[in-house]
Structure formats: C-alpha cells, structure tokens
Amino acid sequence: MNNFIVLTSVLACLIVAAYGDHHHHHHHHHHMVPHYHFKYGVHDPHTHDHKEQEEHRHHDDVHGSYHLDEPDGTKREVKYTSDKHDGFQALVKREGHAKHPHGATSYVGTTHWGHGSGR
C-alpha cells in the first residue's frame, strides 16, 4: 500500500511538472520604441463645433497642438510638449474678445458672467 501511495505521488508530480512546463509561456520582452502620429478635426456648421488636434510621439517626447472655437466667440490654441526632463508644458493662446449674450435664458442657474436663470 505504501509503494502504491509513493508511486502515485511521484507520478502525480511528474504529470504536474510536465504539464506546467508545457504550458509555461516564455515572455520575450522586445524593446519597442513608442511612436505614433495622429491628426483629426471637426467642422460642423450646424452646431458651430470647430476644433482640430495633432500629436506626435517618438520615444518619450510628445509634441502636439489643438485649437478650437470657444462658445463665447474666442479661439483657443494650445501647443504642448511632454518629456522625461520637463514633464508636461503647454502654451495657451486666446484670440478675440468674449461675447456674452445679454438677456438670454440660462437653464443652469447663475452663469459665470453673472446673469440669473431668468425665472
């Protein structure tokens, strides 16, 4: 009986070892350089949604920009970079003068330009 238990235990260990080695995946980590470039834009005359963005990455250096038409009539342009040494840096530029509607009804309560909800 003891020989049967020992033999069964040894056989079970061999099966587990063979199965484990057979299904063990060897991961080879290849050093890949992160690199991408994308660009997109939206120009919707119905909603007046106008924006564009472009970004490029090579290794750890990211350069990009976007611009959009704000609801107040101004235009915002942002140019940015990101790298290991300086982190994220952005230069924001606004063009135009903000135009806020007077006497318009707000459905969100008091707005940032001080007019009430009109209720």
C-alpha distances in whole Angstrom, upper triangle without the diagonal:
4,5,5,6,9,10,11,12,14,15,16,18,20,21,23,24,26,27,28,30,31,33,34,38,40,43,46,49,52,55,57,61,62,65,66,70,71,74,75,78,79,83,83,87,86,84,86,82,83,80,79,76,75,72,71,68,67,65,65,69,70,73,75,77,78,81,82,85,85,86,89,90,89,87,84,83,80,79,76,74,70,69,67,70,72,70,71,75,77,81,82,86,88,91,93,94,92,94,93,94,96,96,93,91,88,85,83,85,87,86,86,90,91,92,91,89,92,92
4,5,5,6,8,10,11,12,14,15,16,18,20,21,22,24,26,27,28,30,32,33,36,38,41,44,47,50,53,55,59,60,63,65,68,69,73,74,77,78,82,82,86,85,83,85,81,82,79,77,75,73,71,69,66,65,63,63,67,68,72,73,76,77,80,81,84,83,85,87,89,88,86,83,81,78,77,74,72,68,67,64,67,70,67,69,73,75,79,80,84,86,89,92,93,91,92,91,93,95,95,92,90,87,84,82,84,85,85,85,89,90,91,90,88,91,91
4,6,5,6,8,10,10,12,14,15,16,18,20,21,22,24,25,27,28,30,31,35,37,40,43,46,49,52,54,58,59,62,64,67,68,72,73,76,77,81,82,86,85,83,84,81,81,79,77,74,73,70,68,65,64,62,62,66,67,71,72,75,76,79,80,83,83,85,88,89,88,85,82,81,78,77,74,71,68,66,64,67,69,67,69,73,75,79,80,84,86,89,91,93,91,93,92,93,96,96,93,91,87,84,82,85,86,86,86,89,90,91,90,89,92,92
4,6,5,6,8,10,10,12,14,15,16,18,20,21,22,24,25,27,28,30,33,35,39,42,45,48,51,53,57,57,60,62,66,67,70,71,74,75,79,79,83,82,81,82,79,79,76,75,72,71,68,67,64,63,61,61,65,66,69,71,74,74,78,78,81,81,83,85,87,86,84,81,79,76,75,72,70,67,65,63,66,68,66,68,72,74,77,79,82,84,87,90,91,89,91,90,91,93,94,91,88,85,82,80,82,84,84,84,87,88,89,88,87,90,89
4,5,5,6,9,10,10,12,14,15,16,18,20,21,22,24,25,27,28,32,34,37,40,43,46,49,51,55,55,58,60,64,65,68,69,72,73,77,77,81,80,78,80,76,77,74,73,70,69,66,65,62,61,58,59,62,63,67,68,71,72,75,76,79,79,80,83,84,83,81,78,77,74,73,70,67,64,62,60,63,66,63,65,69,71,75,76,79,81,84,87,88,86,88,87,88,91,91,88,85,82,79,77,79,81,81,81,84,85,86,85,84,87,86
4,5,5,6,8,10,11,12,14,15,16,18,20,21,22,24,26,27,30,32,35,38,41,44,47,50,53,54,57,59,63,64,67,68,71,73,76,77,81,81,79,80,76,77,74,72,69,68,65,64,61,60,57,57,61,62,66,67,70,71,75,76,79,78,80,83,84,83,80,77,76,73,72,69,66,63,61,59,62,64,62,64,68,70,74,75,79,81,84,87,88,86,88,87,88,91,91,88,86,83,80,78,80,82,81,81,84,86,87,86,84,88,87
4,5,5,6,8,10,11,12,14,15,16,18,20,21,22,24,25,29,31,34,37,40,43,46,49,52,53,56,58,62,63,66,67,71,72,76,76,80,80,78,79,76,76,73,72,69,67,64,63,60,59,56,57,61,62,66,67,70,71,74,75,78,78,80,83,84,83,80,77,76,73,72,68,66,63,61,59,62,65,62,64,68,70,74,75,79,81,84,86,88,86,88,87,89,91,92,88,86,83,80,78,80,82,81,81,85,86,87,86,85,88,88
4,6,5,6,9,10,10,12,14,15,16,18,20,21,22,24,28,30,33,36,39,42,45,47,51,52,55,56,60,61,64,65,68,69,73,74,77,77,75,76,73,73,71,69,66,65,62,61,58,57,55,56,59,60,64,65,68,69,72,73,76,76,77,80,81,80,78,75,74,71,70,66,64,61,59,57,61,63,61,62,66,68,72,73,76,78,81,84,85,83,85,84,86,88,88,85,83,80,77,75,77,79,78,78,82,83,84,83,81,85,84
4,5,5,6,9,10,11,12,14,15,16,18,20,21,22,26,28,31,34,37,40,43,45,49,49,53,54,58,59,62,63,66,68,71,72,76,75,73,75,71,72,69,67,64,63,60,59,56,55,52,53,57,58,61,63,66,66,70,71,74,74,75,78,79,78,76,73,71,68,67,64,62,58,57,55,58,60,58,59,63,65,69,71,74,76,79,82,83,81,83,82,84,86,86,83,81,78,75,73,75,77,76,76,80,81,82,81,80,83,82
4,5,5,6,9,10,10,12,14,15,16,18,20,21,25,26,29,32,35,38,41,44,47,48,52,53,57,58,62,63,66,68,71,72,76,76,74,75,72,72,69,67,64,63,60,58,55,54,51,52,56,57,61,62,65,66,70,71,74,74,75,78,79,78,76,73,71,68,67,64,61,58,56,54,57,59,57,59,63,65,69,70,74,76,79,82,83,81,83,83,84,87,88,84,82,79,76,74,77,78,77,77,81,82,83,82,81,84,84
4,5,5,6,9,10,11,12,14,15,16,18,20,23,25,29,32,35,38,41,43,47,48,51,52,56,57,61,62,65,66,70,71,75,74,73,74,70,70,68,66,63,62,59,57,54,53,51,52,55,57,60,61,64,65,69,70,73,73,75,77,79,77,75,72,70,67,66,63,61,58,56,54,57,60,57,59,63,65,69,70,73,75,78,81,82,81,83,82,84,86,87,83,81,78,75,73,76,78,77,77,80,82,83,82,80,84,83
4,5,5,6,9,10,10,12,14,15,16,18,22,24,27,30,33,36,39,41,45,46,49,50,54,55,58,59,62,64,67,68,72,71,69,71,67,67,65,63,60,59,56,55,52,51,49,50,53,54,58,59,62,63,66,67,70,70,71,74,75,74,72,69,68,65,64,60,58,55,54,52,55,57,55,56,60,62,66,67,71,73,75,78,79,78,79,79,80,83,83,80,78,75,72,70,72,74,73,73,77,78,79,78,77,80,80
4,5,5,6,8,10,10,12,14,15,16,20,22,25,28,31,34,37,39,43,44,47,49,52,53,57,58,61,63,66,67,71,71,69,70,66,67,64,62,59,58,55,53,50,49,47,47,51,52,56,57,60,61,64,66,69,69,70,73,74,73,71,68,66,63,62,59,56,53,51,49,52,55,52,54,58,60,64,65,69,71,74,77,78,76,78,78,79,82,83,79,77,74,72,69,72,73,72,72,76,77,78,77,76,79,79
4,5,5,6,8,10,10,12,14,15,19,20,24,27,30,33,36,38,42,43,46,48,52,53,56,58,61,63,66,67,71,71,69,70,67,67,64,62,59,57,54,53,50,49,46,47,51,52,56,57,60,61,65,66,69,69,71,74,75,73,71,68,66,63,62,59,56,53,51,49,53,55,53,55,58,61,64,66,69,71,74,77,79,77,79,79,80,83,84,80,79,75,73,71,73,75,74,73,77,78,80,79,77,81,81
4,5,5,6,8,10,10,12,14,18,20,23,26,29,32,35,37,41,42,45,46,50,51,54,56,59,60,64,65,69,68,67,68,64,64,62,60,57,56,53,51,49,48,45,46,50,51,54,56,59,60,63,64,67,67,69,72,73,72,69,66,65,62,61,58,55,52,51,49,52,55,52,54,57,60,63,65,68,70,73,75,77,75,77,77,78,81,81,78,76,73,70,68,71,73,72,71,75,77,78,77,75,79,78
4,5,5,6,8,10,11,12,15,18,21,24,27,30,33,35,39,39,42,44,48,49,52,53,56,58,62,63,66,66,64,65,62,62,59,57,54,53,50,49,46,45,43,44,47,48,52,53,56,57,60,61,64,64,66,69,70,69,66,63,62,59,58,55,52,49,48,46,49,51,49,51,54,56,60,61,65,67,70,72,74,72,74,74,75,78,78,75,73,70,67,65,68,69,68,68,72,73,74,74,72,75,75
4,6,5,6,8,10,10,14,16,19,22,25,28,31,33,37,38,41,43,47,48,52,53,56,58,62,63,67,67,65,66,62,62,59,57,54,52,50,48,45,44,41,42,46,47,51,52,55,56,60,61,64,65,66,69,70,69,66,63,61,58,57,54,51,48,46,44,48,50,48,50,53,56,59,61,64,66,69,72,74,72,74,74,76,78,79,76,74,71,68,66,69,70,69,69,72,74,75,74,73,77,77
4,6,5,6,9,10,13,15,19,21,25,28,31,33,37,38,41,43,46,47,51,52,56,57,61,62,66,66,64,65,62,62,59,57,54,52,49,48,45,43,41,42,46,47,51,52,55,56,60,61,64,65,66,69,70,69,66,63,61,58,57,54,52,49,47,45,49,51,49,50,54,56,60,61,65,67,70,72,74,73,75,74,76,79,80,76,75,71,69,67,70,71,70,69,73,75,76,75,74,77,77
4,5,5,6,8,12,15,18,21,24,27,30,32,35,36,39,41,44,45,49,50,53,55,58,59,63,63,61,62,59,59,56,54,51,50,47,46,43,42,40,41,44,45,49,50,53,54,57,58,62,62,64,67,67,66,64,61,59,56,55,52,50,47,45,44,47,50,47,49,52,54,58,59,62,64,67,70,71,70,72,71,73,76,76,73,71,68,66,64,67,68,67,67,70,72,73,72,71,74,74
4,5,5,6,10,12,15,18,21,24,27,29,33,34,37,38,42,43,47,48,51,53,57,58,62,62,60,61,57,57,54,52,49,48,45,43,40,40,37,38,42,43,46,47,50,52,55,56,59,60,61,64,65,64,61,58,57,54,52,49,47,44,42,41,44,46,44,45,49,51,55,56,60,62,65,67,69,67,69,69,71,74,74,71,69,66,64,62,64,66,65,64,68,69,70,70,68,72,72
4,6,5,8,10,14,16,20,22,26,28,32,33,36,38,41,43,46,48,51,53,57,58,62,62,60,61,58,57,54,52,49,47,44,43,40,38,36,37,41,42,45,47,50,51,55,56,60,60,62,65,66,64,61,58,57,54,52,49,46,43,42,40,43,46,44,45,49,51,55,56,60,62,65,68,69,68,70,70,72,75,76,72,71,68,65,63,66,67,66,65,69,71,72,71,70,74,74
4,6,8,11,14,17,20,23,26,28,32,33,35,37,40,42,45,47,50,52,56,57,61,61,59,60,57,56,53,51,48,47,44,42,39,38,36,38,41,42,45,47,50,51,54,56,59,60,62,65,65,64,61,58,56,53,52,49,47,44,42,41,45,47,45,46,49,51,55,57,60,62,64,67,69,68,70,70,71,74,75,72,70,67,65,63,66,67,66,65,69,71,72,71,70,73,73
4,6,9,12,15,18,21,24,26,30,30,33,34,38,39,42,44,47,49,52,54,57,57,56,57,53,53,50,48,45,44,41,40,37,36,34,35,39,39,43,44,47,48,51,52,56,56,58,61,62,60,58,55,53,50,49,46,44,41,40,39,42,44,42,43,47,49,52,53,57,59,61,64,66,64,66,66,68,71,71,68,67,63,61,59,62,63,62,62,65,67,68,68,66,69,70
4,6,9,13,15,18,22,24,27,28,31,33,36,38,41,43,46,48,52,53,57,57,55,56,52,52,49,47,44,42,39,38,35,34,31,33,36,37,41,42,45,46,50,51,55,55,57,60,61,59,56,53,52,49,47,44,42,39,37,36,39,41,39,41,44,46,50,51,55,57,60,63,64,63,65,65,67,70,71,67,66,63,61,58,61,62,61,60,64,66,67,67,65,69,69
4,6,9,12,15,18,20,24,24,27,29,33,34,38,39,43,45,49,50,54,54,53,53,49,49,46,44,41,39,36,34,31,30,28,29,33,34,37,39,42,43,47,48,51,52,54,57,58,56,53,50,48,45,44,41,39,36,34,33,36,39,36,38,41,43,47,48,52,54,57,59,61,60,62,62,64,67,68,65,64,61,58,56,59,60,59,58,61,63,65,65,63,67,67
4,6,10,12,16,18,22,23,26,28,32,34,37,39,43,45,49,51,54,55,53,54,50,49,46,43,40,38,35,33,30,28,26,28,31,32,36,38,41,43,46,48,51,52,54,57,58,56,53,50,48,45,43,40,37,34,32,31,34,37,35,36,40,42,46,48,51,53,56,59,61,60,62,62,64,68,69,66,65,61,60,57,60,61,59,58,62,64,65,65,64,68,68
4,6,9,12,14,18,19,22,25,28,30,34,36,39,42,46,47,51,52,50,50,47,46,42,40,37,35,31,29,26,25,22,24,27,29,32,34,37,39,42,44,48,49,51,54,54,52,49,46,44,41,39,36,33,30,29,27,31,33,31,33,36,38,42,44,47,49,52,55,57,56,59,59,61,64,66,62,61,58,57,54,57,58,56,55,58,60,62,62,61,64,65
4,6,10,12,16,17,20,23,27,29,33,35,39,41,45,47,51,52,50,50,46,45,42,39,36,33,30,28,24,23,20,22,25,27,30,33,36,38,42,44,47,48,51,53,54,51,48,45,43,40,38,35,32,29,27,26,29,32,30,32,35,37,41,43,46,48,51,54,57,56,58,59,61,64,66,63,62,59,57,55,58,59,56,55,58,61,62,63,62,65,66
4,6,9,12,14,17,20,24,26,30,32,36,39,42,45,48,49,47,47,44,42,39,36,33,30,27,24,21,19,17,18,22,23,27,29,33,35,38,41,44,45,48,50,50,48,45,42,39,36,34,31,28,25,23,22,25,28,26,28,31,34,37,39,42,45,48,51,53,53,55,56,58,61,63,60,59,56,55,52,55,56,53,52,55,58,59,60,59,62,64
4,6,10,12,15,18,22,24,28,31,34,37,41,43,47,48,46,46,42,41,37,34,31,28,25,22,19,17,14,17,20,22,25,27,31,33,37,39,43,44,47,49,49,47,44,41,38,35,33,30,27,24,22,21,25,27,26,27,30,33,36,38,41,44,46,50,52,52,54,55,57,61,62,60,59,56,55,53,55,56,53,52,55,57,59,60,59,62,64
4,7,9,12,16,19,22,26,29,33,36,39,42,45,47,45,44,41,39,35,32,29,26,22,20,16,14,11,13,17,19,22,25,28,31,34,37,41,42,45,47,47,44,41,38,35,32,29,27,23,21,19,18,21,24,23,24,27,29,32,35,38,41,43,47,49,49,52,53,55,59,60,58,57,54,53,51,54,54,51,50,53,55,57,58,57,61,62
4,6,9,12,16,19,23,25,29,32,36,38,42,43,42,41,37,36,32,29,25,23,19,16,13,11,9,12,15,16,19,22,25,28,31,34,38,39,42,44,44,42,38,35,32,29,27,24,21,19,17,17,21,23,21,23,25,27,30,33,35,38,41,44,46,46,49,50,52,56,58,55,55,52,51,49,52,52,49,47,50,53,55,56,55,58,60
4,6,10,13,17,20,23,27,30,34,36,40,42,40,39,35,33,30,26,23,20,16,13,10,7,6,9,11,13,16,18,22,25,28,31,35,36,39,42,41,39,35,32,29,26,23,21,18,16,14,15,18,20,19,20,22,24,27,29,32,35,37,41,43,43,46,47,50,53,55,53,53,50,49,47,50,50,47,45,48,51,52,54,53,56,58
4,7,10,13,17,20,24,27,30,33,36,38,36,35,32,30,26,23,19,17,13,10,7,6,5,7,9,10,13,15,19,21,25,28,31,33,36,38,38,35,32,29,26,23,21,18,16,14,13,14,17,19,17,17,20,21,24,26,29,32,34,38,40,40,43,44,46,50,52,49,49,46,45,43,46,46,43,42,44,47,49,50,49,53,54
4,7,10,14,17,21,24,28,30,34,36,34,33,30,27,24,20,17,14,11,8,5,5,6,9,9,9,12,13,17,19,23,26,29,31,34,36,36,33,30,27,24,21,19,17,15,14,13,15,18,19,18,18,20,21,23,25,27,30,32,36,38,38,41,42,45,48,50,48,48,45,45,43,46,46,43,41,43,46,48,49,49,52,54
4,7,10,14,17,21,24,27,30,32,31,30,26,24,20,17,14,11,8,6,5,7,9,11,11,9,11,11,15,16,20,23,26,28,31,33,33,31,27,25,22,19,17,16,14,14,15,17,20,20,19,18,19,20,22,23,26,28,30,33,36,36,38,39,42,45,47,45,45,42,42,40,43,43,40,39,41,44,45,47,46,49,51
4,7,11,14,18,21,24,27,29,28,27,23,21,17,14,11,8,6,4,6,9,12,13,12,10,10,9,12,14,17,20,23,25,29,31,30,28,24,22,19,17,15,14,14,14,16,19,21,21,19,18,19,18,20,21,23,25,27,30,33,33,35,37,39,43,45,42,43,40,40,39,42,42,38,37,39,42,43,45,44,47,49
4,7,11,14,17,20,23,25,24,23,20,17,14,11,8,6,6,7,9,12,15,16,15,12,11,9,11,12,15,17,20,23,25,28,27,25,22,20,17,16,15,15,15,16,18,21,24,23,21,18,19,18,20,20,22,24,25,28,31,31,33,34,36,40,42,39,39,37,37,36,39,39,36,34,36,40,41,42,41,44,46
4,7,11,14,17,20,22,21,20,17,14,11,8,6,4,7,9,12,15,18,19,17,14,12,9,10,10,12,14,17,20,23,25,24,22,19,17,15,14,14,15,16,17,20,23,25,24,22,20,20,18,19,19,20,21,22,25,28,28,30,31,33,37,39,36,37,35,35,34,37,37,34,33,34,37,38,40,39,42,44
4,7,10,13,17,19,18,16,13,11,9,6,6,7,9,12,15,19,22,22,20,17,15,12,11,10,11,12,15,18,20,23,22,21,17,16,15,15,15,16,18,20,23,26,28,26,24,21,21,19,20,19,20,21,21,24,26,26,27,29,31,34,36,33,34,32,32,31,34,35,31,31,32,35,36,37,36,39,41
4,7,10,13,15,14,13,10,8,6,4,6,9,12,15,19,22,25,25,23,19,17,14,12,9,9,9,12,15,17,20,18,18,15,14,14,15,16,17,20,22,25,29,30,28,26,23,23,20,20,19,19,19,19,21,24,23,24,26,27,31,33,30,31,29,29,29,32,32,29,28,29,33,33,35,34,36,38
4,6,10,12,11,10,7,5,5,6,9,12,16,19,22,26,28,28,26,22,20,17,15,11,11,9,11,13,15,18,17,17,14,15,15,16,18,20,23,25,28,31,33,31,29,25,25,22,22,20,20,19,19,20,23,22,22,24,25,28,30,27,28,26,26,26,30,30,27,27,28,31,31,32,31,33,35
4,6,9,9,7,6,5,7,9,12,15,19,22,25,29,32,31,29,25,23,19,17,14,12,10,10,13,14,17,15,16,14,15,16,18,20,22,25,28,31,34,36,34,31,28,27,24,23,21,20,19,19,19,21,21,21,22,23,27,29,26,27,26,26,27,30,30,27,27,27,30,30,32,30,32,34
4,5,6,5,5,6,9,12,15,18,22,25,28,32,35,34,32,28,26,23,20,16,15,12,11,13,13,17,15,17,16,17,18,21,23,25,28,30,34,37,39,36,34,30,30,27,26,23,23,21,20,20,22,21,20,21,22,25,27,23,24,24,24,25,28,28,25,26,26,29,29,30,28,30,32
4,6,5,7,8,12,14,18,21,25,28,31,35,38,37,35,31,29,25,22,19,16,14,12,14,13,16,14,16,16,18,20,22,25,28,31,33,37,40,41,39,37,33,32,29,28,25,24,21,20,20,21,20,19,20,20,24,25,22,23,23,24,25,28,28,25,26,26,29,28,29,28,29,31
4,6,8,10,14,17,20,24,27,30,33,37,40,39,37,33,31,28,25,21,19,16,14,15,14,16,16,18,18,20,22,25,27,30,33,35,39,42,43,41,38,35,34,31,30,27,26,23,22,22,22,21,20,20,19,23,23,20,21,21,21,23,26,27,24,25,25,28,26,27,26,26,29
4,5,9,12,15,18,22,25,29,32,35,38,37,35,31,29,25,23,19,17,13,11,12,10,14,13,16,16,18,20,22,25,27,30,32,36,39,41,38,35,32,31,28,27,24,23,21,20,20,20,18,17,17,17,21,21,18,19,18,18,19,23,24,21,22,22,25,24,25,23,24,26
4,6,10,13,17,20,23,27,30,34,36,35,33,29,27,23,20,17,14,10,8,9,9,12,10,13,12,15,17,19,22,25,28,31,34,38,39,36,34,30,29,26,25,21,20,18,17,16,17,16,15,16,16,20,21,18,20,19,20,21,24,24,21,21,21,24,23,25,24,25,28
4,7,10,13,17,20,24,27,30,33,32,30,26,24,20,17,14,11,8,7,9,9,12,11,13,12,13,15,17,20,22,25,27,31,34,35,33,30,27,26,23,22,19,19,17,17,17,18,16,17,17,18,22,23,20,21,20,20,21,24,24,21,21,22,25,24,26,25,26,29
4,7,11,14,17,21,24,28,31,30,27,24,21,17,14,11,8,6,6,9,10,13,11,12,10,11,12,14,17,19,23,25,29,32,33,31,29,25,24,21,20,17,16,15,15,15,17,16,17,19,20,24,26,23,24,23,24,24,27,26,23,23,23,27,27,28,28,29,32
4,7,11,14,17,21,24,27,26,24,20,18,14,11,7,6,4,7,9,12,14,13,12,10,9,10,11,14,16,19,21,25,28,30,27,25,21,21,17,17,15,14,14,14,16,18,18,19,20,22,26,28,26,26,25,25,25,28,27,24,23,24,28,28,30,29,31,34
4,7,10,14,17,21,24,23,21,17,15,11,8,5,6,7,10,13,15,18,16,15,12,11,10,11,12,14,17,19,22,26,27,25,23,20,19,16,16,15,15,15,16,18,21,20,22,24,26,30,32,29,30,28,29,28,31,31,27,26,27,31,31,33,33,35,37
4,7,10,14,17,20,19,17,13,11,7,6,4,7,9,12,15,18,20,19,17,14,12,10,9,10,11,13,16,19,22,24,22,20,17,16,14,14,14,15,16,17,20,23,22,25,26,28,32,34,32,32,30,31,29,32,32,29,27,29,32,33,35,34,37,39
4,7,11,14,17,17,14,11,8,5,6,6,9,12,16,18,21,24,22,20,17,14,12,11,10,10,12,14,17,20,22,20,19,16,16,14,15,15,16,18,20,23,25,26,28,30,32,36,38,35,36,34,34,33,36,35,32,30,32,35,37,38,38,41,43
4,7,10,13,13,11,7,6,4,7,9,12,15,19,21,24,26,25,23,19,17,14,12,10,9,9,11,13,17,19,18,16,13,14,13,15,16,18,20,22,25,28,28,30,32,35,38,40,38,39,36,36,34,37,37,34,32,34,37,38,40,40,43,45
4,7,10,11,8,6,5,6,9,12,16,19,22,24,28,30,29,26,23,20,17,14,12,11,10,11,12,15,18,17,16,14,15,15,17,18,20,23,25,28,31,31,34,36,38,42,44,42,42,40,40,38,41,40,37,35,37,41,42,44,43,46,49
4,6,7,6,4,6,9,12,15,19,22,25,27,30,32,32,29,26,23,19,17,14,12,10,9,10,13,15,15,14,13,15,16,18,20,23,25,28,31,34,34,37,38,41,44,47,44,44,42,42,40,42,42,39,37,39,42,44,45,45,48,50
4,6,5,7,9,12,15,19,22,25,29,31,34,36,35,32,29,26,23,20,17,14,12,11,10,12,15,16,15,15,17,18,20,23,25,28,31,34,37,37,40,42,44,48,50,48,48,46,45,43,46,45,42,40,42,46,47,49,49,52,54
4,6,8,11,14,18,21,25,28,32,33,36,38,37,35,31,28,25,22,19,16,13,11,9,10,13,15,14,15,17,19,22,25,27,31,33,37,39,39,42,44,46,50,52,50,50,47,47,44,47,46,44,41,44,47,49,50,50,53,55
4,6,10,13,17,20,23,26,30,31,34,36,36,33,30,26,23,20,17,14,10,8,6,7,10,11,10,11,14,16,19,22,25,28,31,35,37,37,40,41,44,47,50,47,48,45,44,42,44,44,41,39,41,44,46,48,48,51,53
4,7,10,14,17,21,24,28,29,32,34,33,30,27,23,20,17,14,11,7,6,5,8,10,10,10,10,12,14,16,19,22,25,28,32,34,34,38,39,42,45,48,46,46,43,43,41,43,42,39,37,39,42,44,46,46,49,52
4,7,10,13,17,20,24,25,28,30,30,27,23,20,17,14,11,8,5,5,6,10,12,11,10,9,10,12,14,17,19,22,25,29,31,31,34,36,39,42,44,42,43,40,40,38,40,39,36,34,36,39,41,43,43,46,48
4,7,11,14,18,21,23,26,28,27,24,20,17,14,11,8,6,4,7,9,13,14,13,12,10,10,10,12,14,16,19,22,25,28,29,32,33,36,40,42,40,41,38,39,37,39,38,35,33,34,38,40,42,42,45,47
4,7,11,14,18,19,23,24,23,21,17,14,11,8,6,5,6,9,12,16,17,15,14,11,11,9,11,12,14,17,19,23,25,26,28,30,33,36,39,37,38,35,35,34,36,35,32,30,32,35,37,39,39,41,44
4,7,10,14,16,19,21,20,17,13,11,7,5,4,6,9,12,15,19,20,17,16,13,11,9,9,10,11,13,15,19,22,22,25,27,29,33,36,33,34,32,33,31,34,33,29,27,29,32,34,36,36,38,41
4,7,11,12,16,18,17,14,11,8,6,5,7,9,12,15,18,22,23,20,18,15,14,11,11,10,11,12,14,17,19,19,22,24,26,30,32,30,31,29,29,28,31,30,26,24,26,29,31,33,33,35,38
4,7,9,13,14,13,11,7,5,4,6,9,12,15,18,22,25,26,23,21,18,16,13,12,10,9,10,11,13,16,16,18,20,23,27,29,27,28,27,27,26,29,28,24,22,23,27,28,30,30,33,36
4,6,10,11,10,9,6,5,7,9,12,15,18,21,25,28,29,26,24,20,19,15,14,12,11,10,11,12,15,14,16,18,20,23,26,24,25,23,24,23,26,25,21,20,21,24,25,27,27,29,32
4,7,8,7,6,5,6,9,12,15,18,22,24,28,31,32,29,27,23,22,18,17,13,12,10,10,10,12,11,13,14,16,20,23,20,22,21,22,22,24,23,19,18,19,22,23,25,25,27,30
4,5,6,5,6,7,10,13,16,19,22,25,29,32,32,29,27,23,22,18,17,13,12,10,10,10,11,9,10,11,14,17,20,18,19,18,19,18,20,19,16,15,15,19,19,21,21,23,26
4,5,7,9,11,14,17,20,22,26,28,32,35,36,32,30,26,25,22,20,17,16,13,13,12,11,9,9,9,11,14,16,14,15,14,16,15,18,17,13,13,13,16,16,18,18,20,23
4,6,9,11,15,17,21,23,27,29,33,36,36,33,31,27,26,22,20,17,15,11,11,9,8,5,5,6,9,12,15,13,15,14,17,16,18,16,13,12,11,14,15,17,18,19,23
4,7,10,13,16,20,23,27,29,33,36,36,33,31,28,26,22,20,16,14,10,9,7,7,6,6,9,11,14,17,16,18,18,20,20,21,20,16,15,14,18,18,21,21,23,26
4,7,10,13,17,20,23,26,30,33,33,29,28,24,22,19,16,13,10,7,6,5,6,6,8,11,14,17,20,19,21,20,22,22,23,21,18,16,15,19,20,23,24,25,28
4,7,10,13,17,20,23,27,30,30,27,26,22,20,16,14,11,8,6,5,7,9,9,12,14,17,21,24,22,24,23,24,24,25,24,20,18,18,22,23,26,26,28,31
4,7,10,13,17,20,23,27,27,23,22,18,16,12,10,7,6,5,7,9,11,11,14,16,19,23,26,24,26,24,25,24,26,24,21,18,19,23,24,27,27,29,33
4,7,10,14,17,20,24,24,21,20,16,14,10,8,6,5,6,8,12,14,15,18,20,23,27,30,28,29,27,29,27,29,28,24,22,23,26,28,30,31,33,36
4,6,10,13,17,20,20,17,16,12,10,7,6,5,6,9,12,15,17,18,21,23,26,29,32,30,31,29,30,28,30,29,25,23,24,27,29,32,32,35,38
4,7,11,14,18,18,15,14,11,8,6,5,7,9,12,14,18,21,21,24,26,30,33,36,34,35,33,34,32,34,32,29,26,28,31,33,35,36,39,41
4,7,10,14,14,11,10,7,6,4,6,9,11,15,18,21,23,24,27,29,32,35,38,36,37,34,35,32,34,33,30,27,29,32,35,37,37,40,43
4,7,10,11,9,8,6,5,7,9,12,15,18,21,25,27,27,31,32,36,39,41,39,40,37,38,35,37,36,33,31,32,36,38,40,40,43,46
4,7,8,7,5,4,6,9,12,15,18,21,24,28,30,30,33,35,38,41,43,41,42,39,39,36,38,37,34,32,34,37,39,41,41,45,47
4,6,6,5,7,9,12,15,18,21,25,28,31,34,34,37,38,41,44,47,45,45,42,42,40,42,41,38,35,38,40,43,44,45,48,50
4,6,6,9,11,15,18,21,25,28,31,35,37,37,40,41,44,47,49,47,48,45,44,42,43,42,40,37,40,42,45,46,47,50,52
4,6,9,11,14,17,21,24,27,31,34,36,36,40,41,44,47,50,48,48,45,45,42,44,43,40,37,39,42,45,47,47,51,53
4,6,7,11,14,17,20,24,27,31,32,33,36,37,41,43,46,44,45,42,42,39,41,39,37,34,36,39,41,43,44,47,50
4,6,10,13,16,20,23,26,30,31,31,35,36,39,42,44,42,43,39,39,37,38,37,34,32,34,37,39,41,42,45,47
4,7,10,13,17,20,23,26,28,28,31,32,35,38,41,39,39,36,36,33,35,34,31,29,31,34,36,38,38,42,44
4,7,10,13,17,20,24,25,25,29,30,34,36,39,38,38,35,36,33,35,33,30,27,29,32,35,37,38,41,43
4,6,10,13,16,20,22,22,25,27,30,33,36,34,35,32,33,31,32,31,28,25,26,30,32,34,35,38,41
4,7,10,13,17,19,20,23,25,29,31,34,33,34,32,33,31,32,31,27,24,25,29,31,34,35,37,40
4,7,10,14,15,16,19,21,25,28,31,29,31,28,30,28,29,27,24,21,22,25,28,30,31,34,37
4,7,10,13,14,17,20,23,26,29,28,30,28,30,28,29,27,24,21,21,25,27,30,31,33,36
4,7,9,10,13,16,19,22,26,25,27,25,27,25,27,25,21,18,18,22,24,27,28,30,33
4,7,9,12,15,19,21,25,24,26,25,28,27,28,26,22,20,19,23,24,27,29,30,34
4,7,9,13,16,18,22,21,24,24,26,25,26,24,21,18,17,21,22,25,27,28,31
4,6,10,13,15,19,19,22,21,24,23,24,22,18,16,14,17,19,22,24,25,28
4,6,10,12,16,16,18,17,20,20,20,18,14,12,11,14,15,19,20,21,25
4,7,9,13,12,15,15,18,18,19,17,14,13,10,14,14,17,18,19,23
4,6,10,9,12,12,15,15,15,13,10,10,8,10,10,13,14,15,19
4,7,6,9,10,14,15,15,13,11,12,9,11,10,12,13,13,17
4,6,9,11,14,15,15,13,11,13,10,10,8,11,12,11,15
4,7,9,13,14,14,13,12,14,12,11,8,9,10,8,12
4,6,10,12,12,12,11,13,12,12,9,9,9,8,11
4,7,9,9,10,10,13,13,12,9,8,6,5,8
4,6,6,7,7,11,11,11,8,7,5,7,9
4,6,9,9,13,14,13,11,9,6,8,9
4,7,7,10,12,12,11,9,7,10,11
4,6,10,11,10,9,6,5,8,9
4,7,8,6,6,5,6,9,11
4,5,6,6,7,8,11,13
4,6,8,10,11,14,17
4,6,9,12,14,17
4,6,10,12,14
4,7,8,11
4,6,8
4,6
4
